[in-house]
Amino acid sequence: MKALVLEEVHISRNGSHFQVIAVSAQFSGMSLVKKQQMIYLPLMEYIADNRIHALSIKAYTPEEWQRDSNK
C-alpha cells in the first residue's frame, strides 16, 4: 500500500477520543471501508496501546469535501 497523501486534515480530540476528517484524491473510487482502513493503518500502534481509545473518521475526496463541507 502506498503512502497516504492528504490534501487537508482536521483533527479534534477529547482525551483519548479523536475525530479525523481527511481529504485526499487517493480516496477516489474507494469504498467507505477502504478509506477508513487507509486512515487506521498508520494509527494502529496508537490504538493498540490505547493512546487512541476511540476514533471517528470521515474521509473525503477533494470534490466530496468541497460539496459536503459547505452544507
A tleap script that builds the chain and sets N, CA, C and O, in Angstrom:
source leaprc.protein.ff14SB
mol = sequence {
  NMET LYS ALA LEU VAL LEU GLU GLU VAL HIE
  ILE SER ARG ASN GLY SER HIE PHE GLN VAL
  ILE ALA VAL SER ALA GLN PHE SER GLY MET
  SER LEU VAL LYS LYS GLN GLN MET ILE TYR
  LEU PRO LEU MET GLU TYR ILE ALA ASP ASN
  ARG ILE HIE ALA LEU SER ILE LYS ALA TYR
  THR PRO GLU GLU TRP GLN ARG ASP SER ASN
  CLYS
}
set mol.1.N position { 0.850 -1.179 0.000 }
set mol.1.CA position { 0.000 0.000 0.000 }
set mol.1.C position { 0.895 1.242 0.000 }
set mol.1.O position { 1.829 1.345 0.795 }
set mol.2.N position { 0.599 2.175 -0.895 }
set mol.2.CA position { 1.433 3.372 -0.965 }
set mol.2.C position { 1.061 4.353 0.140 }
set mol.2.O position { -0.024 4.286 0.716 }
set mol.3.N position { 1.981 5.258 0.417 }
set mol.3.CA position { 1.780 6.239 1.480 }
set mol.3.C position { 0.562 7.101 1.187 }
set mol.3.O position { 0.292 7.457 0.039 }
set mol.4.N position { -0.149 7.420 2.222 }
set mol.4.CA position { -1.337 8.257 2.106 }
set mol.4.C position { -0.921 9.724 2.077 }
set mol.4.O position { -0.209 10.197 2.962 }
set mol.5.N position { -1.371 10.427 1.058 }
set mol.5.CA position { -1.111 11.859 0.931 }
set mol.5.C position { -2.436 12.577 1.141 }
set mol.5.O position { -3.407 12.337 0.423 }
set mol.6.N position { -2.462 13.458 2.132 }
set mol.6.CA position { -3.690 14.187 2.450 }
set mol.6.C position { -3.575 15.634 1.986 }
set mol.6.O position { -2.587 16.311 2.270 }
set mol.7.N position { -4.584 16.094 1.277 }
set mol.7.CA position { -4.638 17.496 0.890 }
set mol.7.C position { -5.038 18.364 2.077 }
set mol.7.O position { -4.638 19.523 2.192 }
set mol.8.N position { -5.838 17.768 2.954 }
set mol.8.CA position { -6.349 18.503 4.106 }
set mol.8.C position { -6.665 17.492 5.199 }
set mol.8.O position { -7.129 16.387 4.917 }
set mol.9.N position { -6.412 17.871 6.446 }
set mol.9.CA position { -6.779 17.013 7.574 }
set mol.9.C position { -7.192 17.899 8.746 }
set mol.9.O position { -6.556 18.913 9.033 }
set mol.10.N position { -8.262 17.497 9.409 }
set mol.10.CA position { -8.767 18.197 10.590 }
set mol.10.C position { -8.880 17.157 11.698 }
set mol.10.O position { -9.488 16.103 11.510 }
set mol.11.N position { -8.295 17.459 12.846 }
set mol.11.CA position { -8.306 16.520 13.965 }
set mol.11.C position { -8.818 17.237 15.199 }
set mol.11.O position { -8.351 18.322 15.546 }
set mol.12.N position { -9.780 16.619 15.853 }
set mol.12.CA position { -10.223 17.134 17.146 }
set mol.12.C position { -10.058 16.012 18.165 }
set mol.12.O position { -10.124 14.828 17.837 }
set mol.13.N position { -9.841 16.423 19.406 }
set mol.13.CA position { -9.516 15.447 20.447 }
set mol.13.C position { -10.216 15.809 21.743 }
set mol.13.O position { -10.340 16.979 22.104 }
set mol.14.N position { -10.667 14.778 22.429 }
set mol.14.CA position { -11.194 14.911 23.776 }
set mol.14.C position { -10.627 13.737 24.564 }
set mol.14.O position { -11.186 12.640 24.538 }
set mol.15.N position { -9.518 13.966 25.265 }
set mol.15.CA position { -8.839 12.872 25.960 }
set mol.15.C position { -8.250 11.911 24.950 }
set mol.15.O position { -7.438 12.306 24.113 }
set mol.16.N position { -8.654 10.643 25.021 }
set mol.16.CA position { -8.155 9.643 24.076 }
set mol.16.C position { -9.158 9.369 22.955 }
set mol.16.O position { -9.040 8.377 22.236 }
set mol.17.N position { -10.136 10.250 22.815 }
set mol.17.CA position { -11.140 10.140 21.756 }
set mol.17.C position { -10.813 11.166 20.669 }
set mol.17.O position { -10.649 12.353 20.950 }
set mol.18.N position { -10.722 10.694 19.435 }
set mol.18.CA position { -10.322 11.547 18.322 }
set mol.18.C position { -11.357 11.513 17.210 }
set mol.18.O position { -12.014 10.500 16.975 }
set mol.19.N position { -11.485 12.650 16.532 }
set mol.19.CA position { -12.269 12.717 15.307 }
set mol.19.C position { -11.336 13.222 14.217 }
set mol.19.O position { -10.663 14.239 14.383 }
set mol.20.N position { -11.302 12.502 13.105 }
set mol.20.CA position { -10.439 12.853 11.982 }
set mol.20.C position { -11.304 13.100 10.752 }
set mol.20.O position { -12.164 12.291 10.403 }
set mol.21.N position { -11.061 14.218 10.113 }
set mol.21.CA position { -11.631 14.492 8.793 }
set mol.21.C position { -10.441 14.570 7.851 }
set mol.21.O position { -9.576 15.432 8.003 }
set mol.22.N position { -10.399 13.668 6.881 }
set mol.22.CA position { -9.269 13.581 5.961 }
set mol.22.C position { -9.750 13.776 4.530 }
set mol.22.O position { -10.791 13.257 4.129 }
set mol.23.N position { -8.967 14.537 3.772 }
set mol.23.CA position { -9.298 14.814 2.374 }
set mol.23.C position { -8.110 14.388 1.520 }
set mol.23.O position { -6.990 14.859 1.715 }
set mol.24.N position { -8.372 13.492 0.572 }
set mol.24.CA position { -7.300 13.008 -0.297 }
set mol.24.C position { -7.856 12.574 -1.646 }
set mol.24.O position { -8.902 11.929 -1.725 }
set mol.25.N position { -7.149 12.933 -2.690 }
set mol.25.CA position { -7.515 12.462 -4.030 }
set mol.25.C position { -7.355 10.949 -4.123 }
set mol.25.O position { -7.988 10.312 -4.965 }
set mol.26.N position { -6.519 10.370 -3.270 }
set mol.26.CA position { -6.322 8.920 -3.271 }
set mol.26.C position { -7.590 8.163 -2.897 }
set mol.26.O position { -7.701 6.972 -3.190 }
set mol.27.N position { -8.536 8.821 -2.265 }
set mol.27.CA position { -9.781 8.169 -1.869 }
set mol.27.C position { -10.734 7.972 -3.045 }
set mol.27.O position { -11.740 7.275 -2.918 }
set mol.28.N position { -10.428 8.569 -4.165 }
set mol.28.CA position { -11.307 8.486 -5.332 }
set mol.28.C position { -11.540 7.030 -5.730 }
set mol.28.O position { -10.593 6.271 -5.935 }
set mol.29.N position { -12.804 6.655 -5.835 }
set mol.29.CA position { -13.178 5.305 -6.241 }
set mol.29.C position { -13.138 4.270 -5.131 }
set mol.29.O position { -13.476 3.109 -5.363 }
set mol.30.N position { -12.731 4.662 -3.929 }
set mol.30.CA position { -12.655 3.717 -2.806 }
set mol.30.C position { -13.980 3.655 -2.063 }
set mol.30.O position { -14.729 4.630 -2.006 }
set mol.31.N position { -14.248 2.490 -1.498 }
set mol.31.CA position { -15.412 2.349 -0.628 }
set mol.31.C position { -15.140 3.079 0.688 }
set mol.31.O position { -13.994 3.395 1.006 }
set mol.32.N position { -16.189 3.338 1.438 }
set mol.32.CA position { -16.057 3.979 2.741 }
set mol.32.C position { -15.125 3.171 3.647 }
set mol.32.O position { -14.280 3.737 4.341 }
set mol.33.N position { -15.281 1.860 3.636 }
set mol.33.CA position { -14.447 0.988 4.474 }
set mol.33.C position { -12.977 1.100 4.075 }
set mol.33.O position { -12.112 1.198 4.945 }
set mol.34.N position { -12.685 1.089 2.794 }
set mol.34.CA position { -11.303 1.187 2.320 }
set mol.34.C position { -10.689 2.535 2.704 }
set mol.34.O position { -9.522 2.599 3.092 }
set mol.35.N position { -11.465 3.603 2.597 }
set mol.35.CA position { -10.983 4.926 3.008 }
set mol.35.C position { -10.596 4.907 4.486 }
set mol.35.O position { -9.536 5.406 4.865 }
set mol.36.N position { -11.461 4.330 5.314 }
set mol.36.CA position { -11.195 4.281 6.749 }
set mol.36.C position { -9.975 3.416 7.055 }
set mol.36.O position { -9.192 3.744 7.947 }
set mol.37.N position { -9.811 2.324 6.328 }
set mol.37.CA position { -8.636 1.472 6.526 }
set mol.37.C position { -7.351 2.236 6.229 }
set mol.37.O position { -6.340 2.040 6.904 }
set mol.38.N position { -7.387 3.097 5.230 }
set mol.38.CA position { -6.206 3.902 4.884 }
set mol.38.C position { -5.823 4.841 6.033 }
set mol.38.O position { -4.641 5.117 6.240 }
set mol.39.N position { -6.807 5.325 6.770 }
set mol.39.CA position { -6.548 6.203 7.917 }
set mol.39.C position { -6.102 5.380 9.129 }
set mol.39.O position { -5.168 5.765 9.833 }
set mol.40.N position { -6.765 4.256 9.368 }
set mol.40.CA position { -6.440 3.412 10.522 }
set mol.40.C position { -5.016 2.859 10.475 }
set mol.40.O position { -4.336 2.810 11.500 }
set mol.41.N position { -4.569 2.450 9.309 }
set mol.41.CA position { -3.301 1.731 9.188 }
set mol.41.C position { -2.131 2.416 9.902 }
set mol.41.O position { -1.473 1.768 10.715 }
set mol.42.N position { -1.845 3.686 9.638 }
set mol.42.CA position { -0.704 4.296 10.329 }
set mol.42.C position { -0.962 4.599 11.809 }
set mol.42.O position { -0.040 4.984 12.528 }
set mol.43.N position { -2.197 4.429 12.267 }
set mol.43.CA position { -2.541 4.728 13.660 }
set mol.43.C position { -2.644 3.485 14.539 }
set mol.43.O position { -2.897 3.601 15.738 }
set mol.44.N position { -2.455 2.308 13.969 }
set mol.44.CA position { -2.678 1.062 14.703 }
set mol.44.C position { -1.839 0.951 15.979 }
set mol.44.O position { -2.326 0.442 16.988 }
set mol.45.N position { -0.611 1.410 15.953 }
set mol.45.CA position { 0.238 1.368 17.153 }
set mol.45.C position { -0.409 2.150 18.300 }
set mol.45.O position { -0.385 1.712 19.450 }
set mol.46.N position { -0.983 3.304 17.978 }
set mol.46.CA position { -1.595 4.163 18.991 }
set mol.46.C position { -2.922 3.600 19.486 }
set mol.46.O position { -3.298 3.803 20.641 }
set mol.47.N position { -3.619 2.902 18.620 }
set mol.47.CA position { -4.863 2.246 19.015 }
set mol.47.C position { -4.541 1.038 19.890 }
set mol.47.O position { -5.204 0.801 20.900 }
set mol.48.N position { -3.526 0.280 19.499 }
set mol.48.CA position { -3.151 -0.937 20.235 }
set mol.48.C position { -2.704 -0.633 21.659 }
set mol.48.O position { -3.011 -1.395 22.577 }
set mol.49.N position { -1.980 0.473 21.858 }
set mol.49.CA position { -1.513 0.779 23.218 }
set mol.49.C position { -2.450 1.751 23.946 }
set mol.49.O position { -2.114 2.283 25.004 }
set mol.50.N position { -3.630 1.971 23.358 }
set mol.50.CA position { -4.716 2.740 23.968 }
set mol.50.C position { -4.458 4.247 24.062 }
set mol.50.O position { -5.173 4.950 24.776 }
set mol.51.N position { -3.447 4.749 23.351 }
set mol.51.CA position { -3.302 6.207 23.292 }
set mol.51.C position { -4.472 6.802 22.523 }
set mol.51.O position { -4.895 7.929 22.780 }
set mol.52.N position { -4.987 6.029 21.577 }
set mol.52.CA position { -6.242 6.374 20.910 }
set mol.52.C position { -7.247 5.317 21.327 }
set mol.52.O position { -7.116 4.145 20.975 }
set mol.53.N position { -8.246 5.741 22.078 }
set mol.53.CA position { -9.265 4.804 22.561 }
set mol.53.C position { -10.440 4.733 21.589 }
set mol.53.O position { -10.970 3.656 21.317 }
set mol.54.N position { -10.832 5.873 21.080 }
set mol.54.CA position { -11.956 5.932 20.144 }
set mol.54.C position { -11.567 6.841 18.989 }
set mol.54.O position { -10.927 7.876 19.178 }
set mol.55.N position { -11.966 6.435 17.788 }
set mol.55.CA position { -11.593 7.181 16.594 }
set mol.55.C position { -12.781 7.245 15.644 }
set mol.55.O position { -13.308 6.220 15.210 }
set mol.56.N position { -13.186 8.454 15.334 }
set mol.56.CA position { -14.236 8.683 14.348 }
set mol.56.C position { -13.560 9.229 13.095 }
set mol.56.O position { -12.784 10.182 13.166 }
set mol.57.N position { -13.857 8.624 11.954 }
set mol.57.CA position { -13.200 9.016 10.708 }
set mol.57.C position { -14.234 9.419 9.669 }
set mol.57.O position { -15.219 8.719 9.435 }
set mol.58.N position { -13.984 10.560 9.059 }
set mol.58.CA position { -14.732 10.983 7.874 }
set mol.58.C position { -13.689 11.245 6.801 }
set mol.58.O position { -12.821 12.102 6.965 }
set mol.59.N position { -13.776 10.511 5.709 }
set mol.59.CA position { -12.783 10.610 4.641 }
set mol.59.C position { -13.468 11.036 3.348 }
set mol.59.O position { -14.496 10.484 2.958 }
set mol.60.N position { -12.880 12.023 2.699 }
set mol.60.CA position { -13.469 12.621 1.506 }
set mol.60.C position { -12.443 12.744 0.388 }
set mol.60.O position { -11.247 12.887 0.640 }
set mol.61.N position { -12.919 12.688 -0.836 }
set mol.61.CA position { -12.110 13.157 -1.955 }
set mol.61.C position { -12.205 14.684 -1.926 }
set mol.61.O position { -13.096 15.220 -1.267 }
set mol.62.N position { -11.320 15.396 -2.612 }
set mol.62.CA position { -11.439 16.863 -2.630 }
set mol.62.C position { -12.802 17.339 -3.143 }
set mol.62.O position { -13.345 18.325 -2.645 }
set mol.63.N position { -13.346 16.642 -4.127 }
set mol.63.CA position { -14.653 17.024 -4.671 }
set mol.63.C position { -15.765 16.804 -3.641 }
set mol.63.O position { -16.650 17.645 -3.487 }
set mol.64.N position { -15.712 15.668 -2.940 }
set mol.64.CA position { -16.714 15.395 -1.901 }
set mol.64.C position { -16.615 16.424 -0.780 }
set mol.64.O position { -17.632 16.904 -0.277 }
set mol.65.N position { -15.388 16.761 -0.391 }
set mol.65.CA position { -15.179 17.726 0.687 }
set mol.65.C position { -15.710 19.102 0.289 }
set mol.65.O position { -16.363 19.774 1.087 }
set mol.66.N position { -15.430 19.515 -0.933 }
set mol.66.CA position { -15.911 20.810 -1.406 }
set mol.66.C position { -17.440 20.847 -1.384 }
set mol.66.O position { -18.038 21.849 -0.991 }
set mol.67.N position { -18.058 19.763 -1.803 }
set mol.67.CA position { -19.518 19.683 -1.829 }
set mol.67.C position { -20.105 19.617 -0.418 }
set mol.67.O position { -21.048 20.346 -0.110 }
set mol.68.N position { -19.560 18.753 0.443 }
set mol.68.CA position { -20.169 18.475 1.746 }
set mol.68.C position { -19.767 19.449 2.846 }
set mol.68.O position { -20.522 19.622 3.803 }
set mol.69.N position { -18.623 20.083 2.746 }
set mol.69.CA position { -18.182 20.984 3.817 }
set mol.69.C position { -18.906 22.323 3.777 }
set mol.69.O position { -18.837 23.092 4.735 }
set mol.70.N position { -19.587 22.604 2.696 }
set mol.70.CA position { -20.307 23.872 2.570 }
set mol.70.C position { -21.765 23.773 2.987 }
set mol.70.O position { -22.518 24.736 2.847 }
set mol.71.N position { -22.166 22.622 3.497 }
set mol.71.CA position { -23.571 22.437 3.905 }
set mol.71.C position { -23.817 23.040 5.261 }
set mol.71.O position { -24.938 22.982 5.768 }
savepdb mol mol.pdb
quit
